[in-house]
Amino acid sequence: PDALSDLVPNHIASLPEDPFSGQPFAYAPTNSSYLLYSTGPDMVSNNGEPMGEEGSLEERVGDIVLHQG
């Protein structure tokens, strides 16, 4: 879909909430698939740039990518 909201209500009852931001997960369609991500603990969208693996979870910068295709 062009937007996650296009799935409501025919495919899902409501949009799932990002546990970090309290907003719907970030979504961007691509040429052949889509990008779906959470802002992560820094609660800042990094446009789908994956969170680093160094340091504690609270210190990491980047997003938690759920699907990238």
Secondary structure as the mmCIF struct_conf table of DSSP 4:
data_model
#
loop_
_struct_conf.conf_type_id
_struct_conf.id
_struct_conf.beg_label_comp_id
_struct_conf.beg_label_asym_id
_struct_conf.beg_label_seq_id
_struct_conf.end_label_comp_id
_struct_conf.end_label_asym_id
_struct_conf.end_label_seq_id
BEND BEND1 ALA A 3 ALA A 3
HELX_RH_3T_P HELX_RH_3T_P1 LEU A 4 LEU A 7
TURN_TY1_P TURN_TY1_P1 VAL A 8 HIS A 11
BEND BEND2 ALA A 13 SER A 14
HELX_LH_PP_P HELX_LH_PP_P1 LEU A 15 PRO A 16
STRN STRN1 GLU A 17 GLU A 17
HELX_LH_PP_P HELX_LH_PP_P2 ASP A 18 ASP A 18
TURN_TY1_P TURN_TY1_P2 PRO A 19 SER A 21
BEND BEND3 GLY A 22 GLN A 23
STRN STRN2 PRO A 24 PRO A 24
HELX_LH_PP_P HELX_LH_PP_P3 PHE A 25 PHE A 25
STRN STRN3 ALA A 26 PRO A 29
BEND BEND4 ASN A 31 SER A 33
STRN STRN4 TYR A 34 SER A 38
TURN_TY1_P TURN_TY1_P3 GLY A 40 MET A 43
TURN_TY1_P TURN_TY1_P4 ASN A 47 GLY A 48
HELX_LH_PP_P HELX_LH_PP_P4 GLU A 49 GLU A 49
STRN STRN5 PRO A 50 PRO A 50
HELX_LH_PP_P HELX_LH_PP_P5 MET A 51 GLY A 52
BEND BEND5 GLU A 53 GLY A 55
HELX_RH_3T_P HELX_RH_3T_P2 LEU A 57 GLU A 59
BEND BEND6 GLY A 62 GLY A 62
STRN STRN6 ASP A 63 ASP A 63
STRN STRN7 ILE A 64 GLN A 68
#
